Amino acid sequence: MKTRFPFLAFCIFLVFASCEKPRKTTKITDEQYVKMAITKGDEISKVTQMVLASRLKEVVQEEGIAQALKYCNVNAYPIVDSLEDAYHIKVKRASFKTRNPGDTPSKMEGSIIEDYIQEIGNGITPEVKTILDDENVHYFKPIIISAELCLKCHGLIGSDILEEDYEIIKELYPDDNATGHNLGDLRGIWSISFKKEFLYQN
């Protein structure tokens, strides 16, 4: 089964190459760092999600949900790893309802997820958030269940998710807790950390 890592890497390269940067002689303000992080974070999350969703849709149509689950298990993390190595960033999809233990949120990420849950509960549309520290800009973006296809792997067992497909989920992810979602639910967040020095250089 073919993957599209080169295509994804090329798309992200264009993102980093095309962003407007302050002149080197100008002191970079926190506001400028945040602006760069939001621009790059939006594009990274958008392109990565687009590539994954497009490939998953093809696999579902050609080979069914079972093979799509196996594709995600094998290929999702290498895509993230390739981005981290190439651009000196940390990329993560964090959630309270994890499928892979690696998606368990940090204290900071957990606080952001709680904020999003509260906002959605109050009828507020969640938006991108950022946190700065001395060396990093942390970017967070909500992941919302927005398509019926998502429910085939993350919906209600026995209705959205067939029993035979759920058996594959349990085989691939013994500690799975990522089912029971409905359309419009918060699935989790994109969490991308940019080193300020590389944020400017890239």
Sequence and secondary structure as in RCSB ss.txt:
>XXXX:A:sequence
MKTRFPFLAFCIFLVFASCEKPRKTTKITDEQYVKMAITKGDEISKVTQMVLASRLKEVVQEEGIAQALKYCNVN
AYPIVDSLEDAYHIKVKRASFKTRNPGDTPSKMEGSIIEDYIQEIGNGITPEVKTILDDENVHYFKPIIISAELC
LKCHGLIGSDILEEDYEIIKELYPDDNATGHNLGDLRGIWSISFKKEFLYQN
>XXXX:A:secstr
    HHHHHHHHHHHHHHS    TTS   HHHHHHHHHHHHHHHHHHHHHHHHHHHHHHHHHH HHHHHHHHHHH
HHHHHHHHHHHHTEEEEEE SS SSGGG   HHHHHHHHHHHHHHHTT     EEEE SSEEEEEEEEE  SHHH
HHHHS BTTTB HHHHHHHHHH TT       TT EEEEEEEEEEHHHHHH 
